[in-house]
Amino acid sequence: MKHKNILFAALLLILFAQVIIPVTQILKWNDVISEGKIYRFLVTPVDPYDPFRGAYIQLNFRDNHWDILTGRKEQRTKRIYVWLATDTAGFASIEKVTYKEPPDTVDCVAALIDQEYTDEDKRKQIRIKYPFDQYFLSADKAEKAEKVYFDALRDSTKQVYAQVRVKSGTGILENVMIGGVPLEGE
């Protein structure tokens, strides 16, 4: 009898965890979408296809590098916090990068160190991998949207950027914009 009570309690605990974890994540993302500040990240072209997830645009952000954080070799895939600001043109820029999570009052996004490299000025840099670097498209719109996207990237008169909502270290990609118009609305 005691053994059955323990198993029943364990089963209830597992069921509770299976419900509470996704609900917590959904509530967090909804909070970011409804109250997060919008940042516009300038992008450059990359075109992959994932047979399991379908058509998407790989977003390569222009502002995705920073000076090495320490004097030693940086640990690849280590979590970092990118503090954001807005430049004079209204686009996202990096204010600073830290390993320590900033207070909730700071607009930042958690990211990863993608790689370490030396730039043309012989400065050691890290490349930042943002968590919102893939924009998935519905199959019926993918081909046309990709053509519009890559044509716009070649056209220097059109600004192409990712519209991202940011709150408390979380960034959610809302849309890819071309000259202020949503990509899938083109």
Secondary structure, 3 states (H helix, E strand, C coil): CHHHHHHHHHHHHHHHHHHHHHHHHHHHHHHHHHHCEEEEEEEECCCCEECCCEEEEECEECCCEEECCCCCCCCCCCEEEEEEEECCCCCEEEEEEECCCCCCCCCEEEEEEEEEEECCCCCEEEEEECCCCEEECCHHHHHHHHHHHHHHHHCCCCCEEEEEEEECEEEEEEEEEECCEEHHHC
